[in-house]
Amino acid sequence: MALTMASGPSIGPVFFDAVFSTTHEANVTITTQPVEIGANIADHAYVEPDTVTMEIGMSDASEDAGSNHSVNAYNMLRSVMEAREPISLYTRLKSYTNMMVVSISVTDDYTTSTALRASIMLQKILIVNVATVKVQQTVSSSKSESKSSRKSTKSSGKKSSSSSRKSSSSSSSKKKSVLKQMVDNAKGASSKSTTKAVTKPSATAKAKAAKATGSKLTLK
C-alpha cells in the first residue's frame, strides 16, 4: 500500500516503497471536575491532537532508487523533523493537514543492509485564527465615565461632610440649650427653698395668731 507525505515546496511529495502498518489515534480528554446538571458537557472536554504512527520501508532494490536510496530516505525524514515543517499526510482511512514529525525510530541490522525500516510518529498542530479588535473608543468612554464618577464622588463627599458639620453644630447647640435650661431650673429651685426658709413664721407670730382665734397654742 503506497502512502504520500507532502511537506510543501522545500521537500515535495514523498512516496514510501512499503507501509507495513498505520496506527491512527484520536482522543478526547474529559476534565475531572464535577459537571453541574444541565451544563454544556462540551465545555468540560477537549479534543487531543491526532497522532499517526507508521511502519514504513524503503529499499535500494527498487527501480531508479540507487544504492543509497534507504540512506537518503532516512536523512530526508530527519531533515523534515528537524525543520519542524507542517506537512500533509494521506492514508487510506483519513487525510491529515498540519502534521509534524515528532519521532523517528530505526533498527538497522543484517536484514536491513540494503533497505530501511522505520517507525515514524506524526502529531497534528492545532492552529486557530486570532482576530484583532480596536478598543480605543471603548477605552476613552470608560475613562470619561470614570472621571464623571470621580467628580460625583467628590461632590457627594463634600455635601456629606458639610451636612455632617451642620448636624454636629446643631446637636452641640441643642446640648448647650439643654444644659442652660437645667442650670436655670436648679437656680429657681434653690431660690424657692431659700424664700421658704426666710418666710417661716416664728413662735411669737404663732402665739398672736392663736390668741386672735381664741385657741390654745402649746409651744414645743
C-alpha positions in Angstrom: 0.0 0.0 0.0 1.5 3.3 -1.1 1.5 6.4 1.1 2.2 10.0 0.2 3.7 12.5 2.6 3.9 16.1 1.2 5.7 18.9 3.1 5.5 21.7 0.6 8.0 23.3 -1.7 11.0 22.5 0.5 10.8 18.8 0.1 7.9 17.9 -2.2 5.8 14.7 -2.3 7.4 11.6 -0.9 6.2 8.0 -1.7 7.3 5.2 0.5 8.1 1.8 -1.0 6.2 -0.1 1.6 3.9 0.8 4.5 3.6 -2.2 6.9 1.1 -0.6 9.3 -0.6 2.7 10.1 -1.9 3.4 13.6 -4.4 6.3 13.9 -5.0 7.6 17.4 -7.7 10.2 18.3 -8.6 11.0 21.9 -10.9 13.3 23.9 -9.9 14.3 27.4 -12.6 14.9 30.0 -12.0 17.2 32.9 -12.1 15.6 36.4 -14.2 18.3 38.0 -17.9 17.6 38.7 -20.3 18.9 36.0 -23.5 20.6 37.0 -26.7 19.2 35.8 -27.9 21.0 32.6 -24.4 22.4 31.8 -22.9 22.1 28.3 -20.8 18.9 28.5 -18.7 20.0 25.6 -17.3 22.8 27.8 -15.8 20.2 30.1 -14.0 18.1 27.5 -11.4 18.9 24.8 -10.1 17.1 21.7 -6.5 16.0 21.8 -4.3 16.4 18.6 -4.4 13.5 16.3 -1.4 11.2 16.2 -0.4 8.8 13.4 2.3 6.1 13.7 3.6 4.4 10.6 5.9 1.4 10.0 7.5 2.2 6.6 10.1 0.6 4.4 12.5 1.9 1.7 14.5 -0.5 -0.5 17.7 0.0 -2.5 16.4 -2.6 -5.0 13.5 -0.6 -6.3 13.6 0.8 -9.8 15.6 4.1 -10.2 16.3 4.1 -6.5 20.0 3.8 -6.5 22.3 2.1 -3.9 21.8 4.9 -1.3 18.0 5.1 -1.6 17.4 3.9 2.0 20.1 6.2 3.5 18.7 9.2 1.6 15.2 8.4 2.8 16.3 8.3 6.4 18.2 11.7 6.0 15.1 13.2 4.4 12.9 12.1 7.3 15.4 13.6 9.7 15.6 16.9 7.9 11.7 17.2 7.9 11.6 16.5 11.6 14.4 18.9 12.4 13.0 21.7 10.2 9.7 21.4 12.1 7.7 21.9 9.0 3.9 21.2 8.9 3.2 18.5 6.3 0.1 16.8 4.8 -0.4 13.1 5.3 -2.6 11.0 3.1 -3.7 7.5 4.2 -6.4 5.1 3.3 -8.6 6.0 6.2 -8.0 9.7 6.5 -6.1 12.6 5.2 -4.4 15.0 7.6 -3.1 18.5 7.3 -0.7 20.5 9.6 1.0 17.3 10.8 4.6 17.3 12.2 7.1 14.5 12.6 7.8 14.2 16.3 9.8 10.9 16.4 11.7 8.5 14.1 12.7 5.1 15.3 15.0 2.9 13.2 16.5 -0.5 13.8 19.5 -1.3 11.5 20.6 -5.0 11.4 21.7 -7.6 8.9 18.2 -7.8 7.4 18.2 -4.1 6.5 21.7 -3.8 5.0 20.1 -2.7 1.7 16.9 -1.3 3.0 15.3 1.0 5.7 12.6 0.0 8.1 11.5 2.9 10.3 8.7 3.8 12.7 7.5 7.4 12.2 5.2 9.2 14.6 3.4 12.3 13.5 1.2 14.7 15.5 -1.3 17.3 14.4 -0.6 21.0 15.1 -3.7 22.9 16.5 -4.0 26.2 14.6 -6.5 28.9 15.4 -7.4 32.2 13.9 -6.8 35.3 16.1 -8.9 38.4 15.4 -7.8 42.0 16.3 -10.4 44.3 17.7 -9.9 48.1 18.2 -11.0 49.1 21.6 -9.8 52.8 21.7 -13.3 54.1 21.6 -14.4 51.9 24.4 -11.3 52.9 26.5 -12.0 56.6 26.0 -15.6 56.3 27.0 -14.7 54.3 30.1 -12.2 57.0 31.0 -14.8 59.7 30.8 -17.2 57.6 32.8 -14.6 57.1 35.5 -13.8 60.8 35.6 -17.5 61.7 36.0 -17.9 59.1 38.7 -14.9 60.6 40.5 -16.4 64.1 40.2 -19.8 62.9 41.6 -18.0 61.0 44.4 -16.1 64.2 45.3 -19.2 66.4 45.2 -21.2 63.8 47.3 -18.3 63.7 49.7 -18.3 67.5 50.1 -22.1 67.5 50.6 -21.9 64.7 53.2 -19.1 66.5 55.1 -21.0 69.8 55.1 -24.2 68.1 56.3 -22.3 66.3 59.0 -20.8 69.5 60.2 -24.2 71.2 60.2 -25.7 68.2 62.1 -22.8 68.3 64.6 -23.2 72.0 65.2 -27.0 71.7 65.7 -26.5 68.9 68.1 -23.9 70.8 70.1 -26.3 73.9 70.2 -29.1 71.6 71.5 -26.9 70.2 74.2 -25.9 73.8 75.3 -29.6 74.9 75.5 -30.5 71.8 77.5 -27.6 72.4 79.9 -28.6 76.1 80.3 -32.2 75.0 81.0 -31.0 72.6 83.6 -28.9 75.3 85.3 -31.8 77.7 85.3 -34.1 75.1 86.8 -31.5 74.4 89.5 -31.2 78.1 90.3 -35.0 78.5 90.5 -35.3 75.6 92.9 -32.6 76.9 95.2 -34.3 80.4 95.3 -37.6 78.9 96.2 -36.1 76.8 99.1 -34.4 80.0 100.4 -37.6 82.0 100.3 -39.5 79.3 102.2 -36.8 79.3 104.9 -36.8 83.1 105.3 -40.7 83.4 105.4 -41.2 80.7 108.0 -43.4 82.1 110.9 -41.8 82.5 114.3 -43.2 81.3 117.7 -44.4 84.8 118.6 -46.4 85.1 115.5 -47.9 81.8 116.1 -49.0 82.9 119.7 -50.5 86.1 118.4 -52.4 84.2 115.8 -53.7 81.7 118.4 -54.8 84.5 120.8 -56.7 86.1 117.9 -58.5 83.0 117.1 -59.1 82.0 120.7 -57.3 78.7 120.5 -54.6 77.4 122.9 -51.1 77.0 121.5 -48.6 74.7 123.0 -45.0 75.6 122.3 -42.6 72.8 121.9 
